[in-house]
Amino acid sequence: MKQQVLVLYLASSALDADVVGWSRYDGTGRSHPTTGDSDEPPYATGLAALQDGWRLFQASQLHPPYPGHEYDTSFLKHEFFFEKFEEGR
């Protein structure tokens, strides 16, 4: 069995929030996704990924913004890691 990993960055901490960024990694070797290879996310929400058989194995901790920095930009903080296991080649 080979692991596939899907990283979804959501608009909020809710799994049914819109996907705003994503990365895919395919340990099966059947595909070779790269950053920016698609204008459309693989799923509209994290919930849609769950419904398609992806297993959620990590979500970012929720940290409140430091006072006075509520509108600073930085990393995408609502990051969710999903995995699937499939037969490799």
C-alpha positions as CSV (number, residue, x, y, z in Angstrom):
1,M,0.0,0.0,0.0
2,K,1.3,3.5,-0.9
3,Q,0.2,6.7,0.7
4,Q,-1.3,9.8,-1.0
5,V,-1.3,13.1,0.9
6,L,-3.6,16.0,0.3
7,V,-3.1,19.3,2.1
8,L,-6.0,21.7,2.0
9,Y,-5.9,25.3,3.3
10,L,-9.5,26.4,4.1
11,A,-11.0,29.8,4.5
12,S,-11.8,29.1,8.2
13,S,-11.3,26.3,10.7
14,A,-14.6,24.6,9.7
15,L,-14.2,21.5,7.4
16,D,-17.1,22.7,5.3
17,A,-15.3,26.0,4.5
18,D,-14.1,26.8,1.0
19,V,-10.6,25.6,-0.1
20,V,-8.3,28.5,-0.7
21,G,-5.0,26.6,-1.3
22,W,-3.9,23.0,-1.8
23,S,-1.0,20.6,-2.3
24,R,-1.0,17.0,-3.4
25,Y,1.7,14.3,-3.0
26,D,1.3,10.9,-4.6
27,G,3.3,8.1,-3.1
28,T,1.9,5.6,-5.6
29,G,3.9,7.2,-8.4
30,R,0.9,7.3,-10.8
31,S,0.8,11.1,-10.8
32,H,3.3,13.9,-10.3
33,P,1.3,17.0,-9.1
34,T,3.2,20.3,-8.8
35,T,2.4,23.6,-7.3
36,G,0.2,25.7,-9.5
37,D,-0.7,22.9,-11.9
38,S,-4.4,23.6,-11.6
39,D,-6.6,26.7,-11.2
40,E,-9.3,24.6,-9.5
41,P,-8.9,22.9,-6.1
42,P,-9.3,19.1,-6.1
43,Y,-12.3,19.6,-3.7
44,A,-14.4,22.6,-2.9
45,T,-14.3,21.9,0.9
46,G,-12.5,19.6,3.4
47,L,-15.8,17.8,3.9
48,A,-16.0,17.0,0.2
49,A,-12.5,15.3,0.5
50,L,-13.8,13.2,3.5
51,Q,-16.8,12.2,1.5
52,D,-14.5,11.0,-1.3
53,G,-12.6,8.7,1.0
54,W,-9.7,10.9,2.2
55,R,-8.9,10.4,5.9
56,L,-8.2,13.5,8.0
57,F,-5.1,13.0,10.1
58,Q,-4.0,16.5,11.1
59,A,-5.5,19.9,11.5
60,S,-3.7,23.1,12.6
61,Q,-4.1,24.3,16.1
62,L,-6.3,27.4,16.5
63,H,-4.4,30.3,17.9
64,P,-6.0,33.7,18.6
65,P,-4.2,36.6,17.0
66,Y,-2.0,38.7,19.2
67,P,-3.8,41.9,20.1
68,G,-3.3,44.6,17.5
69,H,-2.3,42.0,14.8
70,E,-5.8,40.7,13.9
71,Y,-5.4,41.8,10.2
72,D,-1.7,40.9,9.6
73,T,-1.1,38.5,6.8
74,S,1.1,35.5,7.2
75,F,0.9,31.8,6.5
76,L,-2.4,30.1,5.8
77,K,-3.4,29.0,9.2
78,H,-6.4,26.6,8.5
79,E,-4.3,23.7,7.2
80,F,-5.7,20.2,7.0
81,F,-3.8,17.1,6.1
82,F,-5.6,14.1,4.5
83,E,-4.4,10.7,3.4
84,K,-5.5,7.8,1.2
85,F,-3.8,4.4,0.8
86,E,-3.8,2.7,-2.6
87,E,-2.0,0.0,-4.3
88,G,1.3,1.3,-5.8
89,R,2.7,0.4,-9.1
